[in-house]
Structure formats: structure tokens, C-alpha cells
Amino acid sequence: MIRGSSDAADFVLRQTALGHPALVPEIALRLASDALPLWHATEEVLSAEGLPPPYWAFAWPGGQALARHILDHPETVAGKRVLDVGAGSGIAAIAAAKAGAARTTAIEIDPFAIAALRINSGENAVAIEILEVDPIGRSDLAADIVLIGDLCYERPMADRLVPWLKQLAGAGTLVLLGDPGRAYLPKAGLVEVARHLVPTSRELEDREIRETVIWRLAG
């Protein structure tokens, strides 16, 4: 059983290895080299503590595409307050910090992801504020830019997330979504910003390359 942040950090370090995502080799992350063993390793912990699957251990296409876009276009975030929601491994937040964001905040509710975020930010020598909160519906998380990487994969999540993001966009926040065609991506109010081909694994996806689009959510 995971009892504290040090236990979670030990677990992350035992179950992952330092690697570099295919589309964003500039960033170092603790990643699972094999999906199934990690999923099995967390089953006992998940059942005991009701934690989500280890999404934090993989560089998903949406996050990779967002990170690539930010590093290629640092002016997008330079000098701005950036919020990475459902940050997972922290790849997009790390890219924003590297690109000169004035403040980068990564938000997660999974203690394993929190541990991975701390480790990964250290591996990349960047300062990231980490919040363990559910941000949806909140108006007190000041940001100029909100990053969403690959979060529209389940209807319950999308049904909660999208209305909140539309409120933020309507109030003038730049909302960028990195999405490889997940089923519950909004069908309207999206403006394409960029498109990337992201190498992935058949353990995680149904193909080895996923075309992934960076969308701006219109207010």
C-alpha cells in the first residue's frame, strides 16, 4: 500500500526508466518501457486506494503534440501563466517551463502522478508548481493559457471538462487541446492550430502512428 509521497516516488522510480518521448526528445521523463507489467503492478494498490490507472507513466500523443508545439513556438507561452490540467507525466508543463512561461502549474489528483511530476520536473531542471486538486468549475486558478492533453477519452470526464473550458475561453483564456481523435472531443468550437504525427505503441493505441491535432477552443 502506498502511504505517502515518498512511497509513491519510490514506486514511480522502481516501475519506470528515464526516457525521451519520440516527438519531444528534448524532454526527459520517467516512462514505463512495457505497459502491462506496470498495470499489473498497480492493481493491488489501485484496488486498495481507488486510484486511477497509471496514465502518468506514458507520453500520450496529445501531450507530446502540445509539448512539440510549445517548444517550436515558445512565443505561445513566453511570459505567461500556464495551467496544465490532468498533467500526467508533466510533458506539456515541462515544455511550457522550458519555453519561458512566467509561471507553470501542473494539476493532478493522482498521488502517483504528483510523484512523477516532481521527479520529471527535477530531471528537466525546471520549476513547476504542482497542485493536487480537482480544478473543474473553479475560477480561482489564474492562468493566461490552459493546456489539455488527451483528456477527452471518456464521456464522464469530457462532460465535466468541456463546459468549464468553454467558460475559460469565453473569459479570454487561451485553451489549447492536444487530441489524437478521442471519441469525446467537442464537435464544435474548435480551431485547428497545428497537426503532428506522433509515434506510439500498439500496447496503448490501435496503431503505431497517431495523427494528433492541437486545437484552440473558441470562446
C-alpha positions in Angstrom: 0.0 0.0 0.0 1.2 3.5 -0.8 1.2 5.5 2.4 2.9 8.8 1.5 4.7 10.8 -1.1 8.0 9.1 -0.6 6.3 5.7 -1.1 4.7 7.0 -4.3 8.1 8.4 -5.5 9.8 5.0 -4.8 7.1 3.2 -6.8 7.5 5.5 -9.8 11.3 5.1 -9.8 11.0 1.3 -9.5 8.4 0.9 -12.2 9.9 3.3 -14.8 13.1 4.2 -16.6 14.4 7.6 -17.8 13.5 8.0 -21.4 12.8 10.6 -24.1 9.5 10.8 -26.0 9.8 10.2 -29.7 8.3 13.5 -30.8 9.9 15.6 -28.0 13.4 14.2 -27.4 14.5 17.4 -25.6 12.4 16.3 -22.6 13.4 13.5 -20.2 10.6 11.6 -18.5 10.3 8.6 -16.2 8.3 6.2 -18.5 7.2 2.6 -18.4 9.0 0.6 -21.0 6.3 -2.0 -21.0 2.6 -1.2 -20.3 1.2 -4.5 -19.0 3.7 -5.2 -16.1 3.1 -1.7 -14.7 -0.7 -2.1 -15.0 -0.4 -5.4 -13.1 2.0 -3.9 -10.5 -0.6 -1.2 -9.6 -3.6 -3.5 -9.4 -3.2 -4.2 -5.7 -2.6 -0.5 -4.9 -5.5 0.6 -7.1 -8.0 -1.7 -5.6 -6.9 -0.7 -2.1 -6.9 3.0 -2.6 -9.2 3.6 -5.5 -6.6 5.3 -7.7 -6.8 5.7 -11.5 -4.7 3.6 -13.9 -1.0 4.8 -14.3 -1.6 7.2 -17.2 1.3 9.2 -15.8 3.8 6.6 -16.9 3.3 7.1 -20.7 3.8 10.0 -23.0 0.4 10.1 -24.7 0.0 11.6 -28.2 -1.9 14.7 -27.1 0.7 15.7 -24.6 3.6 15.0 -26.9 1.9 17.2 -29.6 1.3 20.0 -27.2 4.9 19.9 -26.0 6.3 19.9 -29.5 4.1 22.8 -30.5 5.1 24.8 -27.4 8.9 24.2 -27.9 8.6 25.0 -31.6 6.6 28.2 -30.8 7.8 29.5 -27.4 6.1 32.8 -28.0 2.9 31.0 -27.3 3.7 30.7 -23.6 6.7 33.1 -23.0 6.0 35.4 -20.1 2.5 33.9 -19.5 0.8 31.9 -16.7 0.3 28.4 -17.9 -2.0 25.8 -16.4 -1.6 22.1 -17.4 -4.8 20.2 -16.4 -4.6 16.5 -15.9 -0.9 16.9 -16.4 0.1 13.2 -16.1 3.8 12.9 -16.7 4.0 16.7 -17.0 5.3 16.7 -20.5 3.3 19.8 -21.6 4.0 21.7 -18.4 7.7 21.0 -18.7 7.7 22.2 -22.3 6.0 25.4 -21.1 8.6 26.0 -18.4 11.4 25.4 -20.8 9.8 27.8 -23.3 9.8 30.7 -20.8 6.4 30.7 -19.2 6.3 33.1 -16.3 4.6 30.5 -14.1 3.7 26.9 -14.9 1.2 25.0 -12.8 0.5 21.3 -13.2 -2.7 19.9 -11.8 -3.3 16.3 -10.9 -5.4 14.3 -8.5 -3.4 11.0 -8.6 -0.7 10.8 -6.0 1.5 8.7 -8.3 1.2 11.4 -11.0 2.1 14.0 -8.4 5.2 12.0 -7.6 6.1 11.5 -11.2 5.6 15.3 -11.9 8.1 16.1 -9.1 10.6 13.6 -10.4 10.2 14.7 -14.1 10.5 18.4 -13.3 13.7 17.7 -11.5 15.1 15.6 -14.4 14.5 18.6 -16.6 15.7 21.3 -14.2 12.5 23.3 -14.4 10.3 24.9 -11.7 6.7 23.7 -11.8 4.1 24.4 -9.2 2.1 21.2 -8.6 -1.5 21.3 -7.3 -3.4 18.2 -6.1 -6.9 19.5 -6.7 -9.9 18.9 -9.0 -9.8 22.2 -11.0 -13.0 21.7 -12.9 -15.5 24.5 -12.2 -13.1 26.6 -10.3 -12.5 30.3 -11.1 -9.6 31.0 -8.7 -6.8 29.3 -10.8 -5.5 32.3 -12.6 -4.0 31.5 -16.0 -3.4 33.0 -19.4 -3.2 29.6 -21.1 -4.7 26.3 -20.2 -3.3 23.1 -21.7 -5.3 19.9 -22.1 -3.5 16.8 -23.3 -5.6 13.8 -24.3 -8.4 14.2 -21.7 -11.4 13.6 -23.9 -11.2 9.8 -23.8 -14.2 9.1 -21.6 -17.7 10.7 -21.6 -17.9 11.5 -17.8 -14.6 13.4 -17.9 -15.5 15.3 -21.1 -19.0 16.1 -19.9 -17.5 17.8 -16.9 -14.4 19.3 -18.5 -15.6 20.9 -21.7 -18.2 23.3 -20.3 -15.6 24.6 -17.9 -13.1 25.0 -20.6 -15.6 26.9 -22.7 -16.2 29.3 -19.8 -12.5 29.9 -19.5 -12.2 30.5 -23.3 -15.1 32.9 -23.2 -13.4 34.9 -20.5 -10.3 35.3 -22.6 -8.1 32.4 -21.6 -6.3 30.6 -24.4 -7.3 27.0 -24.2 -5.2 24.5 -26.2 -6.2 20.8 -26.6 -3.8 18.2 -27.9 -6.0 15.3 -29.2 -5.4 12.3 -31.4 -9.1 11.8 -32.2 -10.6 10.7 -28.9 -14.3 9.9 -29.0 -15.5 12.7 -26.7 -13.6 15.7 -28.2 -16.0 18.6 -28.6 -17.6 18.6 -32.1 -17.9 22.4 -32.3 -16.0 25.5 -31.3 -12.5 24.2 -32.3 -9.9 25.9 -34.4 -7.0 23.9 -35.7 -3.6 25.3 -34.7 -1.2 22.5 -35.7 -1.0 18.9 -36.6 1.6 16.2 -35.8 2.3 12.6 -36.5 3.1 11.0 -33.1 4.8 7.6 -32.9 3.1 5.4 -30.3 2.8 1.8 -29.2 0.2 -0.8 -30.0 0.1 -1.7 -26.3 -1.6 1.7 -25.8 -3.1 2.6 -29.2 -4.6 0.8 -32.2 -1.8 1.9 -34.5 1.9 2.9 -34.4 1.4 6.5 -35.5 -1.4 8.7 -34.4 -2.2 12.0 -36.2 -2.7 14.4 -33.4 -4.1 17.9 -33.7 -3.6 21.0 -31.5 -7.0 22.7 -31.2 -7.8 26.1 -29.8 -11.2 26.2 -28.1 -13.2 29.2 -29.2 -15.0 31.2 -26.5 
